[in-house]
Amino acid sequence: MLAVCFTFVKFVAVEHYDRKMKDLDRQILTLLQDDARLSLSEIAERVGSSVPTVSDHVKRMEEAGTIRGYHAVVDAVICGLDVAAFLFVDIESSANYDSFRRQCRARKEILECHAITGTASHLLKVRVKNTSALEQLLSAVQQWKGVTRTQTSVVLSTHKETPIISLD
C-alpha cells in the first residue's frame, strides 16, 4: 500500500515587490505559505480585514506574479523517488545557456536549475528512483551541447527542505 504525505503551499515570489509590500500582503502571504487551503474568510478573520479586501489583495498578488501558483508538496521518497542529488554543470559558452535551460525544463527529474558562480556555471537539483536512473540522467546531461563537465553530489539525508520564504 502506498502512503502519500503532502501539504498544500502557495509559492510566492518577492522580487521588486519586497520594499513596497504592504503589511497586510505579508500577513496574507505568511498564512497562505503555511496553509494554502485557507478560505478567504479564514484569512480575513486572522488578519482582521474584510473578505473583499483580502480577495482583492490575493488577486493583485496573483496578477503581479507574487503568488505564482498553488501546489501540493509531495513526499518524494514515499512516491518512490528515493535519490536526490545536486549536479554541478559547466557549460563552455553562454551561447549555449538558453538551449541548456530549455533542456532542463523538459526533464521531469530536474527540479531546479540555477545559474551560479564558482566552480560550475549551473547547479541542478534532481530527484530519481535509484542510482541507475541518476546515471542515465547524468549520461543525457553530459551529451547536451556545450556541457563540458559535471560533478555530482548525492544527498544522504535531508534535514530541511522547504519552499516557504521568510517575509520578515
N, C-alpha and C positions, 0 to 999 in steps of 0.2 A: 504494500500500500504506500502510495506517495503522499507525504505530508507537505503542505505548502504553507509557507510563512511569509506574509507580506504586510507592508504598511503603505498607506497612501500618502503621497507627498506632492506638493506643488513645487516645481522647480522655479527658482527666481533668478533673474539677472539684475544685478545692481551695478550698472556701469556708470554712465554720466548722471544718472538719476540720484546717486547717493547723497550729494550735498544738498539737493533741493527736496529730498524725500520728507514728506510730512510725517509727524509723529503718528498720526492715525494710520498711514500707509505701513509704517514699520510695525505697528501693533497687529494690523491685519496680516501682513506677511509672516510675522512670527507665529501667529496662530495657525495659518494655513500650512506652514512648513511642518508644524507639529502634527496637524491632522487636517488634511485637505478635504476630508469628507464633512467638515463642519458646515452646517447650513448658514446662509447669510444672516438669518435671525439669531443663531447662536453666536456668531461673530459680533453682530451688532450689540447684543446683550453684554458680551465680555469686554468690548471696547467702549461701551457707554455711548453708542451712537444709534442712529435710525437705520433700518434695513435699506431704504432707498440710498442713503449716503454711502453705506458700505458697498452696496451693489454698484454705485457709480465709481467708487474708488477701485474696486476689483476689475470692473470693465475697462477703466482707463489704464490700469497696470497691465492688463492682458493686451490691449491695443498697443501700448508702448513697448511691449516685449519684456517688461519686468517680470511678469509671470509668463513663463514660456510653455507651460503645459501641465497636465495632470497625469500622474503615473503611479503605478504600484511599484514599490521597492520589493523585489522578489529575492528570496534567499537562493543564491546561485548554487550552493552545494546541495541543498535539498532538491533542486531541479536538475542535478546531475552534472553541473559544470564545476568539477572538483579542483581544477588547476587554474590559478590566477598567476599572471606573470607581467613583468614590465619589460618592454623591448626598447632598447636604445637603438635608434636607426640613424645612420649617416647617409646623407644624400649629397652627391657630388656637386650639384649646382642648384641654385634657387629656381632655375628654369624648369626643374622637374617637380617643384613643390606642389603645384596645382594638380598634376597627374597623381602624385603620391597621396594627397589628401582625398581626391576622388576615390581612389582605390581603397583607402582606409574606410571611408564612409560606406562602401559597398560590402565590406566584410563584417558579418554579424558578430564575429568573435572579438573584433576590436571595439572596445567600449569607449575609449578615449584616445585622442590624438592631440599632442601638444608640440608646438614649435618651442625649442628650448635653447638655452646657452650651455656651454660646457663641452663635454667630450663627444656629443652627438648633436644632430640637428633636430631630431624629433624623439619624443617619448610616447610609446603606446602602452595602454593598459588593456590586457586581453584576458578573456575567460574561455576555457575549453574543457572538454570532458576529461581528457587524460594527456599524458606526455606525448603519446603518438599524435594526437590532434595538434598539440603545440608544435611538434616537429614539422608536421605538414604545413601549418600556418607560417612558420619560420622559412621553410623552403619557398613558399609562394612569395613572401615579402622580399626575400633575398633576390628574387628574379625580377622584381619590379624595376622599371627603367630608372636609372640614377642611383639606386641603392648600392652603396659601396661597402657597408659594414653593418652588422647588427651585434648587439650584446644583450643577452637575456638574463634577467633575474627572476627566478621562480619564487613565488610567495610561499613560505612555510606555514604561517598563520597570520591572521588579521585581527588586530586588537581594536581598531577603529576604522570605520568606513561609513561616511555619511554624506548625503547631498545637501544637508542643511547648512546654510551660511549664517554667520553671526551678523545681526543688524544693529548691534550696539553702537 
